[in-house]
């Protein structure tokens, strides 16, 4: 259960870092941060859905 929350929090942190990267003008790294954030968030959401089914 803690892994699900950890992945969701890490995904939100990566998305926040991506926004900071966009504001600072570093588009290449911001794109990478968005991809990593989406990966963590999708992983956390899929784990959340699996726990709701059980």
N, C-alpha and C positions, 0 to 999 in steps of 0.2 A: 504494500500500500504506500509506503514512504517513497518508493521509486517513482510511482505515478506523480506524486506531488513534487518530487525533486525535478522530474523532467518538465513538468508544467512551469515551475518557477524558473528553471534554467532557460526554457524557451522564451518566457517573458523578458528575462534579463537580456538575452541575445537580441530580441526585437528592440529593446530600449537602446542597446548599444548601436544597433543599425540606424535608429533615428538620430542618435548623436553623430554617427558617421556621416549621415546625409546632411545634417546641419553644418558640420565642419567642412564639407565639400569632398570628402573621400569616398567617391562613388563606388570604386572597385571593392574596397573592403566592406562597405555597407551592403553591397549585393551578396557578398560571402556571408555576412552576419545574418542577413535575411534568410538565406538558404539553411544555415545551421539552426536558426530559430524555428523555422517551419518544420525542420526534421524533429527537433525536440518536442515541439507542440503537438505534431501529429502522432508521435509515439506516445506521449502522455494521454492524449484524447483516446487513442485506440485502447490503451490499458484501462482507462476510465470506463469505456463502453463495455469491455469484457467483465469488469467487476460488477457493473450494473446488471448484466445478464444473469449472473450467478446469484 
